[in-house]
Amino acid sequence: MKTRAILGAVLTVLFAAGVFAAPASQKDQKKDQTERKGAKKPAAKETDKAKAETKYFQLDPVVIDVVEKARDVETPNMSVVKPELFPLGIGTTIDTALDRQAGVSVQRIQEVGAAMDDDSVKIRGLGGRRIRVLRDGRLLNTSGAAGGYFVDFTMIPLTDVDRVEVVKGVGDARTGNSLGGVLNLVPRRLPTGRAVSEVEVSAASFGGLGVNVHHAYKPGAFEYSLTGRLTRSDGYLVNGGTNFGYFSAHTGLDLSAGGRLTFDVSYSRVRKGFVVPNRLAKDYDDPAYLQALDDGFLASDGEYMYGGMGAYPEAGSWWTKYRWLFELGYEQSLGRDGLLRLSYWRNHGDREAYNTRAALERVFHKVFYDDRSQGFSASYRKAFGAHVLTAGVDYDDLGDAGDANREDDFRAPFRNGNYVTARNLGVYATADLYLKKDRLFVTPGLRYMTYDGIAGPSGILELVPDLRLGGLAPSVKLTYAGGPGPAVYVSVARALRMPTAPEHYWHYDPDDAGVDTSALPFHNEDGVMLQAGVKFTPAAGTSLEISPFYYRIRNYIQFDLINFVSYNIGDARIYGLEIEAVRGFGRRLTAFANYSLGGSRTRGDTFLPLFVDPADAGFDEVPGLPAHRANAGLRYRLPKGIGVGLFAQAVSRQKVVYNNNTLYNTAMRVRTQPGYVRFDLEVRVPLPAKVEADAFCRNLFDADYQERFGFPVAGRTVGLSLKTRF
């Protein structure tokens, strides 16, 4: 689809919504005032009930809630996504919650369930290895070197999440080893004095079923919460069914003298079938490539699983992931203006893959002990009048325990040692300094980072050396806000990112790629990030934000997951502009729209011609970054709390690097993924007995499109959920 057509469709929605229209007329405003004056004041309980019923369909102005809670400042580079803005439907995870945000690209393989990679969510073109995913400040990224450091968003549900804080680009000195941004999940606040329970059941197309249970109670100084979730789906691709289970428990205790102790534990398990290819031809250039073997399923390439036997998976192939998360936290107030925070966390995760080839009488069955990570953090915050100073230290030990062949594998049982353990240490200090009360302040920060990559037994045998890197990352942000005019900010930061364990390992051991990168020096990414933004709020419920950005990242690390090779290139430049608008029309109608313009250039990639088909050797872009992406939506509240939402998303065509996944084919081609326009419909209806019904229709007009090349998205999908609170 041509870009012009995509933008035309989006603009049509925007103008129909009246996002940029003039404010309501004085006549309408007076009418609303008259109605409010003449109406009887509702009782307190009725007012609270009305607010609860209509919360989802109200778009509040974006409020910037900094992780350390130093102060609230409206700056466009950080936004808060609240539960009332999450898309309705079964299986809501981080990626679904962020799908309508400016600057965020969601590139899923399946609606429920994703592959073992790190690219399902990108912020301004930068994917999982350059994004830190946190839960209340603790790291959730997976460590494993065997294809790892991916963020499996399907294993991070939002059942017990109060909001998602999104920091784009380099945040400040506290956020650590990230370039793309930070996603911080803030847990729900617990009620005081009474127990609250929720139960939700849901059903959707393709055999989708789900149940969520949440219970929380804080009778006094002690608090606890329990969350459970089960979902399943047959999938819309052959052999693409998923089963997901999740449980979490939280306890907290308020101590004397301003202390607080918390303990959290969670367990998640996801099992998914390897999608079976369903095309008449495996060659992309063959016209039959677009035709399916079975009309009952879409024509998909499937999730290629090499496994040492070079073949597509057959029906009955699957993979499973298990993960335990533990965290212990302590907070202590020190005086009136001081706060000490300590935390320790630990991960324990495994993956198991089973790939069958009946025609070859072979079974590939392997277990990856790919997450044995732990870490701690300590910070101290002190207020000096209007100024706030924060200092801290954090340490991550991101390791694995290797992998092993099972007894039924066509190869002999074998246990491999760990690959690389990545140890990251950060020491930082930052300040919020007011230059003019309530108007102008500056936020300088400085972070010192070190990386110790320790090769395990397999690494020693395969000549993977230990690696030590480090550097200083200064940053400064100047913000003008708090008055009747627009809020403006400008920030500049050194873009410093240490490599992940997989990048380290696969640089020195390129496996079967046929290219030896081990003789080259390996560096951390280093560059500069420039960001700016301005936000206008002419009236309550109305806002307009404009945010340009420019990133130049030297020694940009290319990680080819097909050939399993990692190496530095000269630099990558990413630039663009984001525009976001929200407009309220009276008390019932709200409209929003956002638009992201992005571009990129890469230089100094000497190995690209060795991996990519000669016809595409001149490709010089960051793949998977659409030039244009837009979202628009309308929410309308009817009487008695009924709400209706209509949403549109348009994405332009984009260049991607893709492998046909044929046997021993390590050459890749640069493909053009078509653009698309999609519409979603959501309805919320309060029912008797404190029951709330949500209905949704994804891809309302049954558009044929892909978020990831080779994996079509499901057609029209409908679902219904019922929730009750007691």
KEFIMI-718255 format. One line per field, with one value per residue (C-alpha): residue in one letter; x, y, z. Coordinates in pm, whole numbers. Example, Ala and Ser with C-alpha at 12.3 -4.5 7.8 and 13.67 -1.06 7.14 Angstrom:
<zavexs>
code A, S;
xx 1230, 1367;
yy -450, -106;
zz 780, 714;
</zavexs>
This chain:
<zavexs>
code M, K, T, R, A, I, L, G, A, V, L, T, V, L, F, A, A, G, V, F, A, A, P, A, S, Q, K, D, Q, K, K, D, Q, T, E, R, K, G, A, K, K, P, A, A, K, E, T, D, K, A, K, A, E, T, K, Y, F, Q, L, D, P, V, V, I, D, V, V, E, K, A, R, D, V, E, T, P, N, M, S, V, V, K, P, E, L, F, P, L, G, I, G, T, T, I, D, T, A, L, D, R, Q, A, G, V, S, V, Q, R, I, Q, E, V, G, A, A, M, D, D, D, S, V, K, I, R, G, L, G, G, R, R, I, R, V, L, R, D, G, R, L, L, N, T, S, G, A, A, G, G, Y, F, V, D, F, T, M, I, P, L, T, D, V, D, R, V, E, V, V, K, G, V, G, D, A, R, T, G, N, S, L, G, G, V, L, N, L, V, P, R, R, L, P, T, G, R, A, V, S, E, V, E, V, S, A, A, S, F, G, G, L, G, V, N, V, H, H, A, Y, K, P, G, A, F, E, Y, S, L, T, G, R, L, T, R, S, D, G, Y, L, V, N, G, G, T, N, F, G, Y, F, S, A, H, T, G, L, D, L, S, A, G, G, R, L, T, F, D, V, S, Y, S, R, V, R, K, G, F, V, V, P, N, R, L, A, K, D, Y, D, D, P, A, Y, L, Q, A, L, D, D, G, F, L, A, S, D, G, E, Y, M, Y, G, G, M, G, A, Y, P, E, A, G, S, W, W, T, K, Y, R, W, L, F, E, L, G, Y, E, Q, S, L, G, R, D, G, L, L, R, L, S, Y, W, R, N, H, G, D, R, E, A, Y, N, T, R, A, A, L, E, R, V, F, H, K, V, F, Y, D, D, R, S, Q, G, F, S, A, S, Y, R, K, A, F, G, A, H, V, L, T, A, G, V, D, Y, D, D, L, G, D, A, G, D, A, N, R, E, D, D, F, R, A, P, F, R, N, G, N, Y, V, T, A, R, N, L, G, V, Y, A, T, A, D, L, Y, L, K, K, D, R, L, F, V, T, P, G, L, R, Y, M, T, Y, D, G, I, A, G, P, S, G, I, L, E, L, V, P, D, L, R, L, G, G, L, A, P, S, V, K, L, T, Y, A, G, G, P, G, P, A, V, Y, V, S, V, A, R, A, L, R, M, P, T, A, P, E, H, Y, W, H, Y, D, P, D, D, A, G, V, D, T, S, A, L, P, F, H, N, E, D, G, V, M, L, Q, A, G, V, K, F, T, P, A, A, G, T, S, L, E, I, S, P, F, Y, Y, R, I, R, N, Y, I, Q, F, D, L, I, N, F, V, S, Y, N, I, G, D, A, R, I, Y, G, L, E, I, E, A, V, R, G, F, G, R, R, L, T, A, F, A, N, Y, S, L, G, G, S, R, T, R, G, D, T, F, L, P, L, F, V, D, P, A, D, A, G, F, D, E, V, P, G, L, P, A, H, R, A, N, A, G, L, R, Y, R, L, P, K, G, I, G, V, G, L, F, A, Q, A, V, S, R, Q, K, V, V, Y, N, N, N, T, L, Y, N, T, A, M, R, V, R, T, Q, P, G, Y, V, R, F, D, L, E, V, R, V, P, L, P, A, K, V, E, A, D, A, F, C, R, N, L, F, D, A, D, Y, Q, E, R, F, G, F, P, V, A, G, R, T, V, G, L, S, L, K, T, R, F;
xx 0, 130, 223, -5, -306, -218, -179, -496, -695, -551, -612, -970, -1016, -846, -1059, -1372, -1283, -1223, -902, -764, -1097, -1173, -1304, -1672, -1875, -1970, -2331, -2246, -2033, -2311, -2555, -2329, -2294, -2669, -2724, -2474, -2625, -2979, -2898, -2923, -2593, -2558, -2481, -2119, -2169, -2343, -2063, -1797, -1995, -2026, -1653, -1575, -1811, -1673, -1304, -1200, -1343, -1176, -836, -663, -379, -42, 120, 485, 545, 919, 1022, 1189, 890, 1112, 843, 581, 680, 505, 771, 689, 973, 799, 435, 211, -23, -305, -526, -819, -615, -523, -697, -980, -960, -802, -430, -343, 34, 284, 287, -92, -97, 158, 10, -150, 138, 340, 693, 621, 616, 455, 558, 399, 395, 76, -189, -153, 203, 528, 850, 1183, 1316, 1342, 1165, 798, 821, 1046, 1076, 1185, 1326, 1528, 1425, 1451, 1828, 1820, 1510, 1501, 1178, 1125, 864, 868, 1233, 1355, 1489, 1271, 1493, 1600, 1973, 2031, 2303, 2144, 1943, 1869, 1826, 1490, 1197, 910, 616, 370, 503, 444, 68, -82, -341, -198, -41, -152, 17, 308, 568, 729, 1062, 1177, 1547, 1800, 1606, 1843, 2134, 1905, 1776, 2102, 2205, 1947, 1928, 1579, 1401, 1255, 922, 842, 539, 404, 198, -149, -184, -348, -664, -661, -900, -1099, -1038, -1091, -1134, -1178, -1269, -1269, -1357, -1314, -1356, -1236, -1201, -967, -1060, -937, -1035, -908, -964, -802, -827, -698, -730, -574, -609, -438, -594, -327, 50, 49, -64, -84, -212, -258, -296, -361, -415, -483, -527, -533, -580, -585, -406, -483, -175, -115, 12, 13, -184, -74, -133, -26, -31, 75, 74, 212, 207, 299, 345, 435, 486, 497, 760, 805, 1009, 907, 1036, 871, 956, 821, 855, 730, 730, 583, 576, 487, 469, 388, 367, 328, 340, 598, 395, 394, 463, 160, 273, 274, 624, 911, 1073, 958, 1004, 772, 411, 287, 454, 139, -89, -170, -175, -493, -753, -847, -526, -328, -16, 260, 631, 622, 876, 1184, 1362, 1699, 1799, 2089, 1869, 1780, 1412, 1079, 892, 605, 279, 351, 655, 646, 843, 781, 918, 921, 1020, 1040, 1097, 1184, 1234, 1299, 1271, 1320, 1247, 1339, 1251, 1548, 1431, 1165, 1324, 1531, 1446, 1666, 1565, 1725, 1628, 1753, 1609, 1667, 1546, 1525, 1411, 1430, 1323, 1247, 1219, 1084, 1106, 994, 1069, 872, 995, 1355, 1269, 1443, 1353, 1533, 1472, 1672, 1653, 1806, 1885, 1894, 1818, 2011, 2030, 2037, 2100, 2063, 2016, 2049, 1952, 1924, 1713, 1736, 1541, 1709, 1427, 1301, 1595, 1622, 1946, 1956, 2253, 2263, 2427, 2290, 2442, 2316, 2464, 2298, 2390, 2271, 2355, 2401, 2184, 2138, 2017, 1739, 1754, 1513, 1720, 1864, 2201, 2366, 2266, 2503, 2526, 2686, 2825, 2723, 2801, 2874, 2783, 2736, 2800, 2690, 2772, 2634, 2701, 2502, 2403, 2133, 1970, 1651, 1750, 1503, 1638, 1310, 1039, 765, 889, 1242, 1465, 1762, 1824, 2193, 2304, 2617, 2646, 2956, 2907, 3123, 3074, 3244, 3173, 3291, 3305, 3195, 3341, 3205, 3338, 3688, 3683, 3560, 3808, 3557, 3761, 3657, 3571, 3580, 3433, 3333, 3264, 3093, 2747, 2656, 2315, 2133, 1774, 1641, 1267, 1042, 698, 444, 302, 6, 214, 353, 586, 920, 1219, 1556, 1789, 2125, 2285, 2576, 2431, 2629, 2521, 2724, 2679, 2452, 2582, 2453, 2621, 2948, 2936, 2830, 3092, 3373, 3191, 2999, 2897, 2814, 2789, 3104, 3242, 3508, 3440, 3647, 3961, 3786, 3777, 3440, 3317, 3018, 2779, 2864, 2704, 2481, 2106, 1931, 1565, 1326, 958, 684, 337, 41, -260, -502, -788, -870, -882, -703, -333, -89, 269, 549, 871, 1169, 1468, 1807, 2028, 2380, 2515, 2879, 2992, 2632, 2608, 2452, 2314, 2220, 1998, 1983, 2357, 2426, 2695, 2745, 2974, 3019, 2949, 3057, 2741, 2364, 2159, 1794, 1582, 1222, 929, 627, 298, 28, -309, -597, -926, -1232, -1575, -1799, -1842, -1910, -1676, -1296, -1069, -698, -444, -69, 175, 535, 782, 1100, 1413, 1754, 2093, 2376, 2741, 3047, 2881, 3160, 2996, 2651, 2748, 2854, 2513, 2272, 2195, 2427, 2127, 2057, 2412, 2369, 2098, 2186, 1887, 1786, 1540, 1183, 1141, 837, 869, 510, 294, -30, -307, -643, -941, -1280, -1436, -1800, -1981, -2351, -2594, -2576, -2203, -2210, -1899, -1800, -1452, -1341, -970, -762, -399, -200, 157, 355, 561, 904, 1226, 1304, 1583, 1442, 1554, 1341, 1437, 1531, 1782, 2128, 2035, 2223, 2181, 1918, 1713, 1589, 1213, 949, 673, 348, 175, -174, -471, -664, -969, -1074, -1406, -1458, -1775, -1812, -2152, -2217, -2450, -2642, -2474, -2152, -2068, -1892, -1907, -1641, -1677, -1418, -1360, -1000, -936, -1293, -1279, -1073, -759, -484, -156, 161, 333, 628, 730, 618, 365, 20, -195, -529, -831, -1140, -1127, -1409, -1419, -1618, -1517, -1713, -1560, -1693, -1550, -1644;
yy 0, 340, 580, 848, 619, 525, 883, 980, 720, 834, 1201, 1119, 966, 1260, 1521, 1318, 1307, 1679, 1647, 1971, 2151, 2469, 2445, 2409, 2718, 2957, 2854, 2488, 2577, 2784, 2500, 2259, 2507, 2555, 2181, 2142, 2424, 2297, 1937, 1799, 1718, 1339, 1147, 1059, 688, 762, 997, 736, 473, 699, 767, 396, 315, 578, 565, 355, 595, 906, 1013, 1199, 1438, 1262, 1297, 1219, 994, 951, 614, 766, 995, 1298, 1522, 1527, 1721, 1710, 1628, 1452, 1196, 1001, 897, 687, 426, 355, 43, 239, 287, -82, -247, -475, -845, -1171, -1189, -823, -793, -509, -519, -495, -211, -11, -76, 270, 478, 727, 615, 252, -21, -351, -636, -957, -1295, -1407, -1218, -1453, -1588, -1473, -1621, -1643, -1306, -953, -750, -763, -410, -134, 223, 456, 163, 10, -337, -561, -571, -191, -165, -226, -381, -327, -415, -144, -88, -452, -600, -846, -900, -1258, -1331, -1656, -1659, -1924, -1673, -1476, -1145, -1138, -993, -1239, -1006, -1295, -1396, -1052, -1003, -678, -833, -671, -361, -9, 159, 133, 411, 460, 644, 698, 706, 758, 850, 973, 835, 605, 397, 228, 15, 111, 319, 254, 332, 193, 18, 18, -173, -20, -264, -182, 12, -200, -85, -20, -181, -402, -695, -653, -943, -957, -1240, -1213, -1476, -1424, -1595, -1502, -1630, -1921, -2104, -1829, -1877, -1704, -1649, -1387, -1379, -1103, -1061, -796, -704, -466, -490, -277, -279, -609, -640, -912, -969, -1281, -1291, -1586, -1616, -1895, -1844, -2071, -2036, -2273, -2005, -1896, -2060, -2432, -2590, -2245, -2314, -2160, -2231, -1979, -1988, -1719, -1677, -1401, -1323, -1000, -934, -614, -501, -145, -125, 124, 437, 472, 138, -95, -454, -631, -974, -1073, -1404, -1502, -1806, -1821, -2102, -2077, -2366, -2302, -2514, -2435, -2293, -2536, -2375, -2381, -2257, -2426, -2291, -2213, -1970, -1612, -1533, -1817, -1700, -2006, -1864, -1662, -1966, -2188, -2565, -2564, -2291, -2328, -2158, -1855, -1889, -1848, -1927, -2057, -2043, -2206, -2435, -2548, -2774, -2937, -3113, -2824, -2861, -2700, -2824, -3063, -3094, -3193, -2967, -2727, -2515, -2435, -2165, -2168, -1875, -1793, -1438, -1345, -1000, -868, -492, -255, 117, 342, 705, 895, 1216, 1424, 1454, 1139, 797, 485, 200, -147, -443, -787, -997, -1338, -1514, -1883, -1966, -2255, -2318, -2655, -2713, -3022, -3039, -3351, -3459, -3777, -3808, -3817, -4018, -3754, -3567, -3258, -3224, -2976, -2783, -2438, -2337, -1982, -1758, -1779, -1409, -1199, -842, -573, -198, 71, 437, 734, 1038, 1362, 1685, 2018, 2266, 2271, 2062, 1684, 1483, 1107, 871, 497, 179, -121, -454, -722, -1071, -1203, -1564, -1902, -2267, -2383, -2642, -3016, -3273, -3500, -3878, -3896, -3653, -3798, -3689, -3833, -3679, -3396, -3118, -2790, -2546, -2185, -1946, -1598, -1435, -1059, -856, -494, -243, 110, 398, 714, 1053, 1286, 1609, 1804, 2167, 2453, 2762, 2943, 2819, 2623, 2725, 2629, 2352, 2149, 1777, 1684, 1325, 1112, 735, 518, 178, -134, -461, -789, -1067, -1395, -1690, -2023, -2369, -2386, -2044, -2144, -2446, -2234, -1955, -1695, -1449, -1261, -900, -589, -255, 65, 435, 749, 845, 1209, 1357, 1684, 1793, 2146, 2181, 2487, 2413, 2497, 2819, 2898, 2853, 2535, 2291, 2262, 2038, 1977, 1694, 1564, 1242, 1022, 707, 430, 64, -238, -558, -839, -1188, -1323, -1040, -1105, -1480, -1478, -1222, -1462, -1781, -1714, -2079, -2182, -1835, -1887, -1550, -1507, -1192, -1301, -1128, -790, -580, -571, -247, -120, 116, 481, 793, 1087, 1129, 1462, 1496, 1786, 1838, 2091, 2032, 2269, 2241, 2514, 2367, 2086, 1755, 1900, 1872, 1875, 1743, 1768, 1573, 1563, 1336, 1246, 951, 881, 553, 467, 104, -4, -379, -584, -916, -1159, -1418, -1636, -1682, -1629, -1368, -1034, -746, -367, -135, 228, 394, 407, 724, 728, 1041, 1142, 1340, 1248, 1437, 1354, 1520, 1468, 1658, 1636, 1736, 1800, 1522, 1231, 1237, 1215, 1190, 1123, 1090, 1044, 1031, 908, 996, 790, 740, 579, 534, 291, 316, 95, -249, -446, -786, -717, -821, -1161, -1230, -1064, -1151, -947, -762, -618, -562, -181, -181, 94, 122, -9, -281, -294, 84, 220, 576, 657, 523, 675, 598, 763, 689, 802, 719, 798, 752, 683, 711, 452, 404, 237, 318, 272, 308, 309, 299, 314, 231, 297, 181, 252, -4, -83, -258, -584, -842, -1189, -1548, -1798, -2057, -2321, -2590, -2446, -2114, -1842, -1574, -1314, -1083, -732, -740, -470, -534, -372, -103, -140, 30, -151, -66, -195, -163, -188, -173, -168, -229, -230, -515, -584, -744, -543, -721, -544, -678, -593, -683, -622, -674, -661, -592, -486, -484, -805, -639, -867, -746, -843, -691, -925, -1033, -1387, -1406, -1274, -1132, -1292, -1164, -1033, -1144, -1104, -1161, -1109, -1083, -1058, -906, -876, -711, -795;
zz 0, -87, 189, 47, 74, 431, 544, 362, 552, 885, 816, 727, 1069, 1237, 1072, 1130, 1497, 1504, 1696, 1566, 1550, 1736, 2094, 2159, 2096, 2375, 2325, 2388, 2688, 2840, 2777, 2965, 3251, 3270, 3277, 3557, 3761, 3719, 3796, 4146, 4314, 4312, 4622, 4690, 4620, 4290, 4185, 4260, 4072, 3766, 3769, 3787, 3502, 3267, 3356, 3061, 2808, 2945, 2823, 3100, 3017, 3023, 3365, 3399, 3700, 3745, 3884, 4187, 4252, 4282, 4136, 3865, 3554, 3218, 2958, 2632, 2640, 2917, 2918, 3136, 2991, 3234, 3244, 3109, 2792, 2750, 2454, 2560, 2501, 2605, 2667, 2735, 2772, 2741, 2363, 2334, 2587, 2387, 2045, 2016, 2153, 1948, 1865, 1955, 1688, 1777, 1547, 1672, 1509, 1676, 1869, 2163, 2182, 2025, 1897, 2072, 1966, 2091, 1828, 1917, 2064, 1935, 2059, 1780, 1586, 1873, 1991, 2295, 2344, 2370, 2590, 2964, 3085, 3457, 3715, 3978, 3898, 3880, 3555, 3359, 3052, 2993, 2992, 2800, 2536, 2312, 2110, 2419, 2584, 2419, 2610, 2597, 2640, 2636, 2978, 3134, 3177, 3300, 3531, 3844, 3686, 3781, 3485, 3241, 3241, 2900, 2871, 2513, 2440, 2718, 3031, 3297, 3498, 3697, 3404, 3316, 3019, 2755, 2439, 2305, 2628, 2946, 3012, 3384, 3511, 3831, 4042, 4166, 4490, 4755, 4931, 5303, 5547, 5310, 5080, 4707, 4466, 4088, 3857, 3479, 3220, 2847, 2512, 2164, 1810, 1731, 2048, 2279, 2645, 2955, 3324, 3550, 3929, 4156, 4533, 4757, 5122, 5361, 5705, 5867, 5860, 5670, 5307, 5046, 4694, 4481, 4102, 3874, 3502, 3253, 2877, 2574, 2201, 1904, 1703, 1350, 1197, 1159, 1485, 1644, 1961, 2292, 2659, 2922, 3302, 3548, 3924, 4144, 4515, 4691, 5061, 5238, 5594, 5726, 5997, 6273, 6220, 5852, 5725, 5473, 5373, 5060, 4902, 4555, 4371, 4036, 3811, 3442, 3188, 2819, 2574, 2205, 1896, 1630, 1345, 1052, 712, 488, 146, -192, -255, -19, -265, -209, -580, -685, -751, -559, -248, -175, -194, 102, 100, 306, 256, 621, 731, 630, 415, 671, 663, 1014, 1296, 1156, 1400, 1272, 1555, 1375, 1121, 895, 839, 894, 1199, 1150, 1342, 1700, 1735, 2029, 2271, 2638, 2866, 3246, 3464, 3835, 3958, 4317, 4469, 4820, 4885, 5174, 5208, 5496, 5552, 5690, 5846, 5683, 5339, 5289, 5146, 5126, 4891, 4876, 4660, 4562, 4279, 4126, 3806, 3724, 3371, 3124, 2765, 2611, 2235, 2060, 1681, 1498, 1142, 1083, 725, 848, 1160, 1365, 1680, 1804, 2178, 2379, 2704, 2747, 3106, 2987, 3283, 3608, 3682, 3994, 4095, 4357, 4374, 4637, 4615, 4843, 4770, 4964, 4927, 4996, 4987, 4627, 4502, 4503, 4485, 4415, 4423, 4380, 4262, 4073, 3977, 3738, 3707, 3390, 3335, 3216, 3278, 2920, 2743, 2713, 2458, 2580, 2563, 2270, 2061, 1739, 1875, 2182, 2517, 2587, 2848, 2742, 2994, 3028, 2744, 2881, 3209, 3175, 3490, 3471, 3744, 3749, 3989, 3936, 4070, 3947, 4061, 4003, 4042, 4025, 3850, 3885, 4117, 3943, 3598, 3501, 3626, 3508, 3560, 3528, 3573, 3558, 3541, 3544, 3384, 3369, 3182, 3267, 3018, 3164, 2925, 3068, 3005, 2651, 2580, 2690, 2461, 2173, 2239, 2353, 2559, 2868, 2796, 3014, 2908, 3083, 3050, 3176, 3054, 3133, 3060, 3112, 3060, 3072, 3133, 3124, 3266, 3530, 3382, 3160, 2846, 2685, 2859, 2679, 2733, 2566, 2661, 2548, 2668, 2588, 2436, 2604, 2596, 2696, 2492, 2601, 2671, 2335, 2143, 2323, 2266, 1900, 1806, 1892, 1794, 1469, 1441, 1083, 933, 729, 840, 1107, 1309, 1608, 1480, 1498, 1815, 1987, 2142, 2332, 2155, 2208, 2069, 2143, 2175, 2126, 2221, 2254, 2303, 2353, 2495, 2462, 2695, 2587, 2791, 3028, 2842, 2538, 2461, 2169, 2188, 1932, 1995, 1754, 1818, 1670, 1767, 1644, 1777, 1700, 1701, 1650, 1714, 1436, 1558, 1282, 1455, 1142, 1105, 1476, 1433, 1605, 1511, 1520, 1229, 1192, 1318, 1298, 1280, 1380, 1358, 1351, 1484, 1695, 1721, 1975, 2022, 2265, 2250, 2470, 2338, 2634, 2889, 2654, 2355, 2352, 2049, 2024, 1745, 1715, 1427, 1414, 1138, 1143, 936, 971, 808, 879, 772, 783, 764, 599, 653, 515, 159, 296, 452, 214, -146, -374, -516, -168, -46, -51, 215, 466, 701, 1040, 936, 1060, 1105, 917, 792, 893, 1174, 1298, 1545, 1597, 1814, 1937, 2270, 2337, 2666, 2646, 2938, 3218, 3175, 2833, 2631, 2267, 2120, 1755, 1673, 1355, 1294, 978, 913, 597, 411, 553, 462, 642, 624, 583, 524, 332, 593, 339, 427, 505, 346, 533, 266, 336, 120, 181, 148, 137, 387, 266, 467, 608, 773, 1046, 1257, 1601, 1782, 2160, 2371, 2750, 2916, 3296, 3396, 3716, 4017, 3970, 3646, 3360, 3003, 2744, 2377, 2108, 1740, 1616, 1250, 1199, 818, 787, 643, 511, 663, 852, 1152, 1095, 747, 665, 948, 857, 1134, 1205, 1022, 1194, 1558, 1810, 2182, 2501, 2865, 3189, 3502, 3854, 4165, 4520;
</zavexs>
